[in-house]
Amino acid sequence: MVGVRELRQNLSVYLARVKKGEALTVTEHGAAVAILRPLAGTSSVLDRLVAEGRATAPSRSSRDLPRPLKVNLDRPLSGILDEMRDERL
């Protein structure tokens, strides 16, 4: 929530937040009067979920993740998985 005066004085800050996908409720004298949100279709699904409070944005880039390990198997993975499933039953 942001008051009209605060929004007017720091508009660029709040617009930057909206560009990142956040929806802001604008208040006047403590009462909600408007919602400032990104235009439909301009944000990703993740951005929308973050703005709705239903998801958390990643804390780091996927480029920071380690590369997957290469594993050489002597037989197909499907066979190994079948054996593991049989052991559980």
Buried (B, 14 or more C-beta within 10 A) or exposed (E): EBEEEBBEEEEEEBEEBBEEBBBBEBBEEEEEEEEBBBEEEEBEEEBBBBBEEEEEEEEEEEEEEEEEEEEEEEEEEEEEEEEEEEEEE
